[in-house]
């Protein structure tokens, strides 16, 4: 039976259904199918095989280093990124354009090149490694500290580029209003500026952490890759792949996926609560 008077609902985007179908198809091909393969492949070993693979001391040490270094690097990037974003938006100084362009350098620079450059700088005979070792006794290259340095380098732009547009949209009105009401500069920063920037800071923290967890190229050179000391989980996955232990490599990858998802989900929930509190 024909339905008289029926016509398809108008949509803002022409060809919405076709566009949605193509998008979902590509999402399945690029994201869902690989993730499904990653989730299913480890169980070829059986439940006890997966447990033994993940309970290995070398795997536990690599996972601990990867996630602790990623969290530490993201935490270090927060104040540094906020200061750099503030300088780029609120200050005018010679070389500002050069600094702004340099913020995107970790995005464009091959990670292996960044790792070699950082290793040359922080090696015991490097430009920064020598004075740090002689003056403070600090050894950066070929230690977990070197891993954190490399992750700060790749994660810092995410904080800057996330906070920068929020600062531009804020303007000076709220700060001027707080000043007219008698608030000091520290009070204005703590009670007016930082609460408005907190959601953006959390977003930048999540992006920096996500990038740092899976970082490989810039870390393997400066880390030294010592098992149980400075070996990261992505390197351990590559080692298992080279040994044709595909199920074992997938088990480590699945563990990283689950832990990363749990941490990012927690950050997302905190961010939602902050937005609801502001509303």
C-alpha positions as CSV (number, residue, x, y, z in Angstrom):
1,X,0.0,0.0,0.0
2,X,1.3,3.4,-0.9
3,X,1.5,5.9,1.8
4,X,0.1,9.2,0.5
5,X,1.5,12.5,1.8
6,X,4.8,10.9,3.0
7,X,8.1,12.5,2.3
8,X,11.5,12.0,3.8
9,X,12.5,14.3,6.7
10,X,14.5,17.3,5.7
11,X,18.1,17.2,7.0
12,X,20.6,19.9,7.3
13,X,23.2,17.9,5.4
14,X,22.4,16.7,1.8
15,X,22.9,12.9,1.5
16,X,23.0,12.5,5.3
17,X,22.2,8.8,5.3
18,X,24.8,8.0,2.6
19,X,27.4,10.1,4.4
20,X,26.6,8.4,7.7
21,X,26.9,5.0,6.1
22,X,30.2,5.7,4.5
23,X,31.5,7.1,7.8
24,X,30.4,4.1,9.8
25,X,31.9,1.8,7.2
26,X,35.3,3.4,7.3
27,X,35.1,3.5,11.1
28,X,34.6,-0.2,11.2
29,X,37.4,-0.9,8.7
30,X,39.9,1.4,10.2
31,X,39.1,1.2,14.0
32,X,36.7,-1.5,15.0
33,X,38.0,-4.5,13.0
34,X,41.7,-3.9,14.1
35,X,40.6,-3.5,17.7
36,X,38.5,-6.7,17.5
37,X,41.4,-8.6,16.1
38,X,43.6,-7.2,18.9
39,X,41.0,-8.3,21.5
40,X,40.6,-11.8,20.0
41,X,44.1,-12.8,19.1
42,X,45.6,-13.2,22.6
43,X,43.0,-15.8,23.6
44,X,44.7,-18.3,21.3
45,X,46.9,-18.9,24.2
46,X,44.0,-19.7,26.5
47,X,43.1,-17.9,29.7
48,X,46.2,-19.2,31.6
49,X,48.4,-18.4,28.7
50,X,47.3,-14.8,28.6
51,X,47.8,-14.5,32.3
52,X,51.3,-16.0,32.2
53,X,52.2,-13.7,29.3
54,X,51.0,-10.6,31.2
55,X,52.3,-11.7,34.6
56,X,55.9,-12.0,33.3
57,X,58.1,-9.6,35.3
58,X,59.5,-8.0,32.2
59,X,56.0,-7.3,30.9
60,X,54.9,-5.8,34.2
61,X,58.0,-3.6,34.4
62,X,57.5,-2.4,30.8
63,X,53.8,-1.6,31.4
64,X,54.5,0.1,34.7
65,X,57.2,2.3,33.1
66,X,55.1,3.2,30.0
67,X,52.0,4.3,32.1
68,X,53.9,5.9,34.9
69,X,56.2,7.9,32.5
70,X,53.2,8.9,30.4
71,X,51.3,10.2,33.5
72,X,54.4,12.0,34.8
73,X,55.1,13.6,31.4
74,X,51.5,14.7,31.0
75,X,51.6,16.2,34.5
76,X,54.8,18.1,33.7
77,X,53.3,19.3,30.5
78,X,50.3,20.9,32.3
79,X,52.1,23.9,33.9
80,X,54.6,24.3,31.1
81,X,51.8,24.2,28.5
82,X,49.7,26.7,30.4
83,X,52.6,29.1,30.7
84,X,53.5,28.8,27.0
85,X,49.9,29.3,26.0
86,X,49.5,32.3,28.2
87,X,52.7,33.8,26.8
88,X,51.5,33.3,23.2
89,X,48.1,34.7,23.8
90,X,48.6,37.5,26.3
91,X,52.2,38.7,25.8
92,X,53.9,40.5,22.9
93,X,57.6,39.9,22.7
94,X,60.3,39.5,20.0
95,X,60.4,36.0,18.6
96,X,56.8,35.3,19.5
97,X,56.0,34.1,16.0
98,X,59.1,31.8,16.1
99,X,58.0,30.3,19.4
100,X,54.5,29.8,18.1
101,X,55.8,27.9,15.1
102,X,58.2,25.8,17.3
103,X,55.2,24.6,19.2
104,X,54.1,22.5,16.2
105,X,57.6,21.1,15.6
106,X,56.9,17.8,17.5
107,X,53.9,17.3,15.2
108,X,56.0,17.6,12.0
109,X,59.3,16.2,13.1
110,X,59.8,12.5,12.6
111,X,59.9,10.8,16.1
112,X,63.1,9.0,15.3
113,X,64.8,12.3,14.5
114,X,63.5,13.7,17.8
115,X,64.8,10.7,19.7
116,X,68.3,11.0,18.2
117,X,68.4,14.8,18.9
118,X,67.3,14.3,22.5
119,X,69.8,11.5,23.0
120,X,72.6,13.7,21.6
121,X,71.6,16.5,24.0
122,X,71.2,14.5,27.2
123,X,73.8,11.8,26.7
124,X,76.7,11.8,29.2
125,X,78.9,13.7,26.7
126,X,76.0,15.8,25.3
127,X,75.5,19.6,25.6
128,X,73.0,19.2,28.5
129,X,73.9,15.8,29.8
130,X,77.5,16.8,30.7
131,X,76.6,19.8,32.9
132,X,73.7,17.9,34.5
133,X,76.0,15.1,35.4
134,X,78.8,17.3,36.7
135,X,76.8,19.8,38.6
136,X,73.9,17.7,40.0
137,X,74.9,14.1,39.3
138,X,71.8,13.6,37.2
139,X,71.9,11.0,34.4
140,X,69.0,11.5,31.9
141,X,69.8,9.4,28.8
142,X,69.4,5.7,29.1
143,X,67.3,5.9,32.2
144,X,63.6,6.2,32.9
145,X,64.1,10.0,33.2
146,X,65.1,10.0,29.6
147,X,61.7,8.4,28.7
148,X,59.9,11.2,30.6
149,X,61.9,13.8,28.8
150,X,61.0,12.4,25.4
151,X,57.3,12.1,26.3
152,X,57.3,15.7,27.5
153,X,58.7,16.8,24.2
154,X,56.0,15.0,22.2
155,X,53.1,15.8,24.6
156,X,53.7,19.5,25.3
157,X,52.1,20.9,22.1
158,X,48.8,19.2,22.9
159,X,48.4,21.2,26.1
160,X,49.4,24.5,24.4
161,X,47.1,24.0,21.4
162,X,44.2,23.0,23.6
163,X,44.4,25.8,26.1
164,X,45.3,28.5,23.6
165,X,41.9,29.0,21.9
166,X,40.1,29.0,25.3
167,X,42.4,31.8,26.4
168,X,41.7,33.8,23.3
169,X,37.9,33.4,23.8
170,X,38.1,34.4,27.4
171,X,39.4,37.9,26.9
172,X,40.2,40.2,29.7
173,X,36.7,41.1,30.9
174,X,36.5,38.5,33.7
175,X,39.9,39.4,35.1
176,X,39.2,43.2,34.9
177,X,35.9,42.6,36.7
178,X,37.6,40.6,39.5
179,X,40.2,43.4,39.8
180,X,37.5,46.0,40.2
181,X,36.0,44.0,43.0
182,X,39.2,44.0,44.9
183,X,40.7,40.6,44.0
184,X,44.4,40.4,43.9
185,X,46.3,38.9,40.9
186,X,46.8,35.5,42.5
187,X,43.1,35.4,43.6
188,X,42.1,36.2,40.1
189,X,44.2,33.5,38.6
190,X,43.1,30.9,41.1
191,X,39.4,31.7,41.2
192,X,38.6,33.1,37.8
193,X,41.2,32.0,35.2
194,X,42.1,28.5,36.2
195,X,38.5,27.3,36.8
196,X,37.6,28.5,33.2
197,X,40.7,26.7,31.8
198,X,40.3,23.5,33.8
199,X,38.2,21.5,31.2
200,X,40.7,22.5,28.5
201,X,43.6,21.5,30.7
202,X,42.1,18.1,31.3
203,X,41.5,17.6,27.6
204,X,45.1,18.5,26.9
205,X,46.3,16.2,29.7
206,X,44.3,13.3,28.2
207,X,45.6,14.0,24.7
208,X,49.2,14.3,25.9
209,X,48.8,11.1,28.0
210,X,47.3,9.2,25.0
211,X,50.1,10.2,22.8
212,X,52.8,9.4,25.4
213,X,51.5,5.9,26.1
214,X,51.9,4.7,22.5
215,X,55.1,6.7,21.7
216,X,57.9,4.6,20.3
217,X,60.3,6.4,17.9
218,X,61.4,9.3,20.1
219,X,61.8,7.0,23.2
220,X,63.8,4.0,22.1
221,X,67.0,6.0,21.4
222,X,67.1,7.9,24.7
223,X,65.7,5.1,26.9
224,X,68.6,2.7,26.3
225,X,66.0,-0.2,26.3
226,X,67.4,-2.0,29.3
227,X,65.0,-4.8,30.4
228,X,63.4,-4.2,33.8
229,X,64.9,-0.7,33.8
230,X,64.1,1.5,30.8
231,X,62.2,-0.8,28.4
232,X,58.8,0.5,27.3
233,X,55.8,-1.6,26.5
234,X,55.6,-0.7,22.7
235,X,59.2,-1.9,22.3
236,X,58.3,-5.1,24.0
237,X,55.5,-5.6,21.6
238,X,57.9,-5.1,18.7
239,X,60.3,-7.6,20.2
240,X,57.6,-10.2,20.5
241,X,56.5,-9.6,16.9
242,X,60.1,-10.1,15.7
243,X,60.0,-13.4,17.6
244,X,56.8,-14.4,15.8
245,X,54.9,-14.4,19.1
246,X,51.9,-12.6,17.7
247,X,49.5,-13.8,20.4
248,X,51.9,-12.6,23.1
249,X,52.4,-9.2,21.4
250,X,48.6,-8.9,21.1
251,X,48.2,-9.7,24.8
252,X,50.5,-6.8,25.8
253,X,48.7,-4.5,23.3
254,X,45.3,-5.5,24.8
255,X,46.5,-4.8,28.3
256,X,47.7,-1.3,27.1
257,X,44.3,-0.8,25.4
258,X,42.3,-1.7,28.5
259,X,44.4,0.4,30.9
260,X,44.5,3.4,28.6
261,X,40.7,3.2,28.1
262,X,40.1,3.1,31.8
263,X,42.3,6.1,32.5
264,X,40.8,8.2,29.6
265,X,37.3,7.2,30.7
266,X,38.0,8.5,34.2
267,X,39.4,11.7,32.8
268,X,36.3,12.1,30.6
269,X,33.9,11.6,33.6
270,X,35.8,14.2,35.6
271,X,35.6,16.7,32.7
272,X,31.9,16.1,32.4
273,X,31.3,16.8,36.1
274,X,33.3,20.0,35.8
275,X,31.2,21.2,32.9
276,X,28.0,20.3,34.7
277,X,29.2,22.2,37.8
278,X,29.9,25.3,35.7
279,X,26.4,25.1,34.2
